[in-house]
Amino acid sequence: MDEILEEAVAELAAGIARGGVIAAAGCGKTEQIVNATLVSAGRRLILTHTHAGVDALRWRMDKKLVPKSRYRIETIAGWCLRYAASFPARSGIHIAAPRTDADWQSIYDATVKLLDAGTVTNVLRASYGGLFVDEYQDCTQSQHKVIDALAQILPTCVFGDPMQAIFSFGGQVPVSWDADVFPSFPKITVLQKPHRWLREGNKELADWLSVVRFKLEAGESVDLEQRPACVDWQAL
């Protein structure tokens, strides 16, 4: 993707009703979320998966001097529990302190029920101009249903990378990009410029990672004998 298109990503993400941005590690995903928040009409709800992710987003917002009045950042789990517990009669929530996967499944189901009922539609639209979801590759099927229900209420753009999923364990069913994500959130663009490595002056690694990613996406093997000098490899 060229520079002109990359500069337009924030406007696209902020203005679309439903969409998704794909970005490999180090290709500016978080920067685009921050930029999109800056150009958004109204306050943005931003959801991610971990408290570390929340802290990282807040740090980047502060670094770019984004007013706190422009956004609210929470974990998906925390947001669901807060809303479902705030409207127990409508959501049907019956667990105040979820601990197991089954407990959290019931929280997500209750949140979808609440959103589908329309009880909080006006509240959400009065509170936020739209929704951004970070690290979408780590969504479970249940979390995806929550975000899909939210997208019926708020303009929504999701950000992630199908090749970086890390939470497909413990009985959780990871979201499928082809079957779930792209039908709900059509791909806007792919961020391809490896800013992280170029910023550190390591163009050799940046170029090699681009080649490796292309091969893996095509289902091809990677010849580590052809790695650049900056990459160490020890065969096990």
C-alpha positions as CSV (number, residue, x, y, z in Angstrom):
1,M,0.0,0.0,0.0
2,D,1.4,3.4,-0.9
3,E,1.8,6.4,1.4
4,I,-1.2,8.3,0.0
5,L,-3.5,5.3,0.6
6,E,-2.0,4.7,4.1
7,E,-2.7,8.3,5.0
8,A,-6.3,7.8,4.0
9,V,-6.9,4.7,6.2
10,A,-7.9,6.7,9.3
11,E,-10.5,8.6,7.4
12,L,-11.8,5.4,5.9
13,A,-11.9,3.6,9.2
14,A,-13.7,6.5,10.9
15,G,-16.2,7.0,8.2
16,I,-17.3,3.4,7.3
17,A,-20.4,1.8,8.6
18,R,-18.7,-1.6,8.8
19,G,-15.2,-2.6,7.8
20,G,-11.9,-4.2,8.7
21,V,-8.3,-3.3,8.5
22,I,-5.7,-6.0,8.2
23,A,-2.1,-5.3,9.5
24,A,0.9,-7.4,10.1
25,A,3.0,-6.8,13.3
26,G,4.8,-3.5,13.1
27,C,2.8,-2.1,10.2
28,G,1.0,0.7,12.0
29,K,-2.3,-0.8,13.2
30,T,-2.3,1.0,16.6
31,E,-1.2,4.2,15.0
32,Q,-4.2,4.0,12.6
33,I,-6.6,3.4,15.5
34,V,-5.3,6.5,17.2
35,N,-5.4,8.6,14.0
36,A,-9.0,7.3,13.3
37,T,-10.0,8.4,16.8
38,L,-8.7,11.9,16.1
39,V,-10.7,12.3,12.9
40,S,-13.8,10.5,14.1
41,A,-17.1,12.3,14.5
42,G,-18.0,12.0,18.2
43,R,-16.5,9.9,20.9
44,R,-15.2,6.4,20.1
45,L,-15.7,3.2,22.0
46,I,-12.5,1.1,21.6
47,L,-12.5,-2.5,22.7
48,T,-9.5,-4.9,22.9
49,H,-8.7,-8.2,24.7
50,T,-6.3,-7.6,27.5
51,H,-5.6,-5.0,30.2
52,A,-2.1,-4.7,28.6
53,G,-3.8,-3.9,25.3
54,V,-5.9,-1.2,27.0
55,D,-2.7,0.3,28.6
56,A,-0.9,0.3,25.3
57,L,-3.7,2.1,23.5
58,R,-4.1,4.6,26.2
59,W,-0.3,5.3,26.1
60,R,-0.5,5.9,22.3
61,M,-3.5,8.2,22.7
62,D,-1.6,10.2,25.3
63,K,1.5,10.3,23.1
64,K,-0.5,11.9,20.3
65,L,-2.3,14.2,22.7
66,V,-5.8,12.7,21.9
67,P,-8.2,14.3,24.4
68,K,-9.7,11.6,26.8
69,S,-13.1,13.0,25.9
70,R,-12.7,11.5,22.4
71,Y,-12.6,7.9,23.5
72,R,-13.2,5.2,26.0
73,I,-11.0,2.1,26.0
74,E,-12.1,-1.2,27.7
75,T,-11.6,-5.0,27.3
76,I,-14.4,-6.8,25.5
77,A,-14.9,-9.0,28.5
78,G,-15.1,-6.0,30.9
79,W,-17.4,-4.0,28.7
80,C,-19.8,-7.0,28.3
81,L,-19.9,-7.7,32.1
82,R,-20.5,-4.0,32.9
83,Y,-23.4,-3.6,30.5
84,A,-25.0,-7.0,31.1
85,A,-24.9,-6.5,34.9
86,S,-26.3,-3.0,34.5
87,F,-29.5,-4.3,32.9
88,P,-29.9,-7.7,34.5
89,A,-33.6,-8.1,33.7
90,R,-33.1,-7.5,30.0
91,S,-29.8,-9.4,29.7
92,G,-30.8,-12.3,31.8
93,I,-27.4,-12.3,33.5
94,H,-27.1,-14.7,36.4
95,I,-23.3,-14.6,37.2
96,A,-21.8,-11.6,38.9
97,A,-18.2,-12.9,39.0
98,P,-17.5,-15.1,36.0
99,R,-14.5,-17.4,36.4
100,T,-14.8,-20.3,33.9
101,D,-15.1,-20.3,30.1
102,A,-18.7,-21.4,30.6
103,D,-19.3,-18.4,32.9
104,W,-17.9,-16.0,30.3
105,Q,-19.9,-17.7,27.6
106,S,-23.1,-16.8,29.6
107,I,-21.9,-13.2,29.9
108,Y,-21.4,-12.9,26.2
109,D,-24.8,-14.5,25.5
110,A,-26.4,-12.1,27.9
111,T,-24.8,-9.1,26.3
112,V,-26.0,-10.2,22.8
113,K,-29.5,-10.6,24.3
114,L,-29.4,-7.1,25.7
115,L,-28.1,-5.6,22.5
116,D,-30.7,-7.4,20.4
117,A,-33.5,-6.3,22.7
118,G,-32.8,-2.6,21.8
119,T,-32.7,-1.6,25.5
120,V,-29.4,0.2,25.3
121,T,-29.5,1.3,21.6
122,N,-30.2,5.0,22.5
123,V,-27.7,5.0,25.3
124,L,-25.0,3.7,23.1
125,R,-25.8,6.1,20.2
126,A,-25.9,9.0,22.6
127,S,-22.6,8.0,24.1
128,Y,-20.5,7.1,21.1
129,G,-20.1,8.0,17.4
130,G,-18.7,4.6,16.6
131,L,-16.7,1.5,17.6
132,F,-13.1,0.3,17.0
133,V,-12.0,-3.2,18.0
134,D,-8.3,-4.0,18.2
135,E,-6.6,-7.4,17.8
136,Y,-9.7,-8.9,16.2
137,Q,-7.8,-12.1,15.5
138,D,-8.1,-13.0,19.2
139,C,-11.9,-12.8,19.2
140,T,-13.8,-16.0,20.0
141,Q,-17.0,-16.8,18.2
142,S,-19.0,-15.6,21.2
143,Q,-17.1,-12.2,21.3
144,H,-17.6,-11.9,17.6
145,K,-21.4,-12.2,18.1
146,V,-21.2,-9.4,20.6
147,I,-19.3,-7.1,18.2
148,D,-21.6,-8.0,15.3
149,A,-24.6,-7.0,17.5
150,L,-22.9,-3.8,18.5
151,A,-22.3,-3.1,14.8
152,Q,-26.0,-3.1,14.3
153,I,-26.1,0.0,16.6
154,L,-22.7,1.8,16.0
155,P,-20.5,2.3,12.9
156,T,-17.8,-0.3,13.5
157,C,-14.3,-1.0,12.2
158,V,-12.2,-3.9,13.4
159,F,-8.4,-4.1,13.2
160,G,-6.3,-7.3,13.3
161,D,-4.3,-9.9,11.5
162,P,-5.4,-13.5,10.8
163,M,-1.8,-14.7,11.1
164,Q,-1.4,-13.4,14.7
165,A,-4.1,-15.3,16.6
166,I,-2.9,-16.5,20.0
167,F,-6.0,-17.3,22.0
168,S,-7.3,-20.4,20.3
169,F,-7.0,-22.6,23.4
170,G,-8.9,-23.7,26.5
171,G,-12.0,-24.8,24.6
172,Q,-12.5,-21.3,23.1
173,V,-13.5,-21.3,19.4
174,P,-11.5,-18.7,17.5
175,V,-13.2,-16.5,15.0
176,S,-12.8,-17.4,11.3
177,W,-11.9,-14.5,9.1
178,D,-13.3,-16.1,5.9
179,A,-16.5,-17.4,7.5
180,D,-17.2,-14.8,10.2
181,V,-15.1,-11.6,10.0
182,F,-15.1,-10.6,6.3
183,P,-18.8,-11.3,5.7
184,S,-19.6,-9.0,8.7
185,F,-16.7,-6.5,8.3
186,P,-15.5,-6.3,4.7
187,K,-11.8,-5.7,4.3
188,I,-11.0,-2.0,3.8
189,T,-7.3,-2.4,3.2
190,V,-4.2,-4.1,4.3
191,L,-1.4,-2.2,6.0
192,Q,1.9,-3.5,4.5
193,K,4.6,-1.1,5.3
194,P,6.7,-2.5,8.2
195,H,7.2,0.8,10.1
196,R,8.6,-0.8,13.2
197,W,11.6,-2.4,11.5
198,L,12.2,0.5,9.1
199,R,12.1,3.0,12.0
200,E,14.9,0.9,13.7
201,G,17.0,1.0,10.4
202,N,16.5,-2.7,9.8
203,K,15.3,-2.7,6.2
204,E,16.8,-6.2,5.6
205,L,14.5,-7.7,8.2
206,A,11.5,-5.7,7.0
207,D,12.0,-7.0,3.5
208,W,12.5,-10.6,4.6
209,L,9.4,-10.6,6.8
210,S,7.3,-9.4,3.9
211,V,8.5,-12.3,1.8
212,V,8.0,-14.8,4.6
213,R,4.4,-13.6,5.2
214,F,3.6,-13.9,1.5
215,K,4.9,-17.5,1.4
216,L,3.0,-18.5,4.6
217,E,-0.2,-16.9,3.2
218,A,0.2,-18.9,0.1
219,G,0.8,-22.1,2.1
220,E,4.4,-22.4,1.0
221,S,7.4,-23.4,3.2
222,V,10.0,-20.9,4.4
223,D,13.7,-21.7,3.8
224,L,15.4,-20.5,6.9
225,E,18.8,-21.1,5.3
226,Q,18.0,-17.9,3.2
227,R,17.4,-15.8,6.3
228,P,19.1,-12.4,6.6
229,A,22.2,-12.0,8.9
230,C,20.1,-10.3,11.6
231,V,18.0,-13.5,12.2
232,D,19.4,-16.3,14.3
233,W,18.2,-19.8,13.8
234,Q,18.8,-22.9,15.8
235,A,17.3,-26.1,14.5
236,L,15.6,-28.3,17.2
